[in-house]
Each structure stands twice: as structure tokens, then as C-alpha cells.
Amino acid sequence: MSKGSTVGQVCRKIGIAEQTYYRWRKDYGSLSVDQARRLKEVEKENTRLRKLVADLSLDKAILKEVAEGKY
């Protein structure tokens, strides 16, 4: 954008909506590159852990039903 291009022109060039640019700027604009990279890593780890908890909860529910003789 330093070459005199507008936000709209740059967004079209990289294939995103202008609204997406502004949403990303609002969410990540105050972060440094290292902080943004760490945030992505933490979000990925959080997703993995949530899936693990869901799997373990399902296993626990199944074992509880078997122990109670409902199976």
C-alpha cells in the first residue's frame, strides 16, 4: 500500500474482501508478527485439546452406561 494503492485495490489483488481486511486489522492490528504467530499456535493447540476432551467425555459416558448395566 505504500506505493499509493488503496486498501480496496490491495484487497482485490490478494483476493480478499475489504471487510475481511478491516476485521483482521481490528483483531490482529495491535499484535507483532511473533505475537500473531503465537496466537495461531495457541488457537491450534486449544482446538486439539477441545477435541481430546470431547473424545474422553464420550468414552466416560459409554463406560458409565456399561457399568450401570444399560448396555
N, C-alpha and C positions, 0 to 999 in steps of 0.2 A: 504494500500500500504506500510505501514511501516514494514510489515513482509517480505519484499523482493519481493513482487509481482510486475509485470509490470503493466502499465496503461492498456494495452490490456487484460491482464488476469482479472483484476478487472472489466473492462467494460463487458467482456463476462460473468462474474459471476453474475453481476447485470442486464444483459440483455439489454445493450445499445451499440450503435456503438461507436467506439473510436473517430470518428469525432464529435459525439454529446458531448462527454466529453470535447473535446477541445473547442467547441463552447460555452458550458456552462461556462467553465473556463474563456474564453475571456469576456463573458457577465457579469458573476457574481463573478469572482475570486477576485476582489478587495473589495467586499462587506462583511460586517459582517453578521452573521446569522440574527440579528434583522433588518438590512437594507434590506436583501433579502426578509424577511417576509413582511416588509412594502411595498416593491416594488410590490410584488404579490398582496397585498391588494389594492394598488393604481391602478394597472392594472385591477383588477376585478371591482372596482368602476368606472373606466373610461369606461369599456365595458358597464356597466349598464347605465351610463349617455348617451353614444352614442346611445344606443337603445332607450332611452327615448326621445332624441332629434329627432331621425328619426320618431318615432311614432307621436310626436307633429307636426312635419313638414308635415307629411301626413294628419293629422287632419286639419291643417291650409289650405292646398291646397284644400281639399274636401270642407271645409266651404267657401273658396273663390269662387270656381266654383258654389256652390249653390247660393251664394249671387249675382253672376253675371248672374244667370239665365241659365247657360249652362247645368243644370241637367235635 
